[in-house]
Amino acid sequence: MQINIKAKDLEITPAIKEYIEEKIGSVEKFLTRLENQEEAEADVEISRNTKHHHQGKVYDAKVNLHIKGGTLRAEYGDEDVRAAIDKIKDILKIEIEKFKSKK
């Protein structure tokens, strides 16, 4: 699975990039029953939605997972960028299960 990472109003450190690749890459095992899952592509966007707030849901994480037969989307906001990434991974797993049950 190819993972494309984009940042908006935020610098992606190597540690965050590795964390994203690890977490989002882990959903690939849920695609095993789908045909051509190696062609799956995940577009990940991490952004800071405000420049002056320091508390609350200041980080947004969005993923568009392009697979054969459709696109699955997950997004979540949190005060910690890693927590937002963890949550979108969980949302993606749910979306993949829904997609597989429709097939």
Secondary structure, DSSP 4 states (H G I P E B T S, - for coil): -EEEEEEESS---HHHHHHHHHHHHGGGGGGTTSTTGGG-EEEEEEEES-SS--SSS-EEEEEEEEETTEEEEEEEEESSHHHHHHHHHHHHHHHHHHHHHH-
